[in-house]
Amino acid sequence: DINFLGLLIGPRGSTQKQMQQDSGAKILIRGRGSSRDGNDEDPHEPLHVLVVADSEDSMQRGARMVEDIVLNPENARRLKQRQLQELGGGRGDRD
């Protein structure tokens, strides 16, 4: 099973921030289970991703980035490997 919520957010929010920067869209995770503390913004909605942007182009870019992760298992696997490397690299700096 793939944890898409974790993949989309990434270590310390890095993946979500990068997708937002690259697309120009806000990429928001909403619905039941979307927050760690249980104070979900839309607790009666199923877990989903909301892409909001000032332009259609930015919205489409953001949506494609999310779809490339969620709908393509190979891309999801590669992203997970990069995220694990990022986490591993950060730990080595502390010693």
Stockholm file with secondary structure:
# STOCKHOLM 1.0

chainA/1-95         DINFLGLLIGPRGSTQKQMQQDSGAKILIRGRGSSRDGNDEDPHEPLHVLVVADSEDSMQRGARMVEDIVLNPENARRLKQRQLQELGGGRGDRD
#=GR chainA/1-95 SS CCCHHHHHHCGGGHHHHHHHHHHSSEEEEESTTCSTTSCCSSTTSCSEEEEECSSHHHHHHHHHHHHHHHSCHHHHHHHHHHHHHHHHHHHHTTC
#=GC SS_cons        CCCHHHHHHCGGGHHHHHHHHHHSSEEEEESTTCSTTSCCSSTTSCSEEEEECSSHHHHHHHHHHHHHHHSCHHHHHHHHHHHHHHHHHHHHTTC
//
